[in-house]
Amino acid sequence: MERLLTILPSSGEAPDIRLSPTDALITAAGFEDRALAAIRSLASSSSGNLVVLTYSTGDKRNHPKAFISEARAKALPNKNITFVDYDRFEPHAFHPALRKCLEAIKVSKVILDISAMSKLTILLCLDVCRRLKLTVSVYYAEALDYGPSEQGYLKAREENAIHRPSMQIYSGVQAVLRVSPFSSVAMQGQPTAAIAFMSFNDELIQALLNCVSPARLFLINGRPPLHRWRERATAWIHEQLIREWPEADNPVVEGLPIRATSTLNYKQTVATLCELYWQLNVHHRVVLAPTGSKMQAVACFLAVAMHPDIQIEYPTPQGFLDLYSKGVGRKWLVEFGNLQNLVEQMILIERGRHLGFNAISRPG
């Protein structure tokens, strides 16, 4: 595992973004303050392309027009700006649409701004870039304040101390989505092992359980580098759910799950997912729900790219309430290089370590 993590790039403080003619910044027109962080970091001398993902069934608070204003302020020509529709309730057309867009503008390098993207969008964008064998950097802007606040959590805990409430960041769960790039027919008929991430809304995992009816459930908690109270809060919210499953699969010490990874350092999540995969894949069909942080979603993509027999199931929120992030905090950049080449190296290392021989990835 150490060798695998060694080839994965670390994140660094994000500099201003300079786009050459064959570069593209892909960003999402979300409603959080940090949605505009990347384009505002764009150098005025940039001559590349801006690809903006617009949510067709999204919140009216989303502001795609703001991206045009920001692009004009950076002197980016209108012909260099492309909008690609993303229907988060019916995302099946997005993957081919984005691929067609990037092929049309002849992109060789992508800076993927995940700051305002849903987790499934992140996975789909990365998969398109991998299949096109593009050079990829992931840009991520943290928020200054994340919802809910610690005070809001403590109040909810005090008022609903019996049934372990979800914090209502979302207005409900629309459906559990499955998309063809991350579908697998491997191990059909075998018992299912589901892997999911804790959050402030346990409804996401409850929807997953209702959909896939797993024989085993493995939960991964998030450990923020800041706001460390949130790790204990999400553990408390899922405490009753954890008790409903065998203790050996989700060990807890002093109220905190042992299985926890950084919400920012994606390498920890890659390591945990790979360990779980090799523990489970012989006798179980592995289902993965990227219900954690955005950088944990990046790790989910890498795990599935290495092990395409993992099935992605994504519980998508119906809508978003006002308990969401505010402000723009630290900005990070992870330079993956040619994503397909990186994935192939990861496969060689992983399968060589576990199976004792070299392997190649399946064609993209």
C-alpha positions, 0 to 999 in steps of 0.5 A, a space after each residue: 500500500 505504501 508504494 501505491 500511495 507514493 505514486 499518488 500526488 499530494 495536494 498543494 496550495 492552489 496558485 492562480 490558474 493560467 490556461 493555454 489554448 489547449 487547456 480547459 477549466 471545468 467548473 459547476 454553476 452551483 450556489 455556494 460562495 466557493 463555486 466562483 473561487 476557481 474562475 476568480 483565480 483565473 489569470 487575465 492572460 489566459 487563452 484557454 477554455 471554460 466549461 461550465 456545468 449547469 444544473 437543469 433541475 437545480 436550485 434557483 440560487 445557482 448562478 450560471 450568469 455570474 460565470 459569464 460576468 467573471 469570464 468577461 472580467 478576465 477577458 476570456 472570449 465568448 467563443 471559449 465558453 461552453 455550457 454543458 447541461 447536467 440533470 442530477 436526477 437523470 445524469 445518464 446523458 452527461 457523460 457522452 455530452 461532456 466527452 463530445 464537448 472536450 473532443 470538439 474543443 481539442 483539449 489536452 489538459 483539464 483543471 477540474 474544479 470540484 468545489 461546487 460539484 456533486 459527488 457523482 458529477 466528480 466521478 463522471 468528469 474524472 472518468 471522461 478525462 481518463 478515457 480521453 487520456 487527458 492531463 488532469 489537475 483537481 482544484 478544490 476550494 474549502 468553505 470558511 463555514 460549513 453547515 450545520 454549525 456546531 451550535 445547530 448540531 448541539 441543539 438538534 441533539 438536545 431536542 431529538 436525543 432518542 432517534 439520532 436525527 439527520 441534520 437537514 442539509 438536504 430536503 430529502 432523497 430523490 433516488 439512488 442513481 446508477 450510471 453505466 460508466 460505473 455499473 458492473 455485472 461482476 459477482 451477480 447472485 453473490 451477497 452484497 457488501 456496501 461501503 458508504 461514508 458518514 455525513 450529517 444526513 443518515 437518510 442517504 445511507 438508509 436510502 442505499 440500504 433500501 435499494 441494495 439490501 446488502 448482507 454487510 455494511 461498512 461505514 467510513 467516517 470523515 475526519 476534517 482537518 478543521 472543525 474536528 467536532 464534526 467527526 464525533 457528530 457524524 459518528 453520533 448521528 450514525 450510532 444507532 445504524 452502526 448498532 444494527 450491524 455486526 460490530 466486527 464490520 464497524 468497530 468503535 472505540 470511545 464513541 468514534 468509529 475506527 474506520 475514518 479518513 481525512 475529508 481533505 487528504 484523499 490518499 487515506 480514503 484510497 488506502 481504506 477503500 483498497 483494503 476493504 475491496 481486497 477483503 471483500 471481493 472474493 465472496 461479495 459483490 462490492 457496492 460503493 456509495 460516495 456519500 462523503 466529502 468531495 475529496 473522498 469522492 475523488 478517492 472513490 473514482 480512483 478505487 473504481 478505476 482500479 477495480 471496475 467490478 465495484 458498483 457505484 450507487 449514488 443516493 442523490 438529494 432531492 434539494 438543498 436547504 440553507 444549512 450549507 457552506 459559506 465563504 471561501 477558505 483555503 484553495 488546493 490543487 492536486 496535479 494527477 498528470 495523465 489520468 489514464 497512465 496514473 490509473 494503469 500504474 496503480 493497477 500494476 502496483 495493486 494487483 501485483 501486490 495482491 496477486 503476485 503478477 503484473 496486470 493491465 487496465 481494461 481499455 477505456 
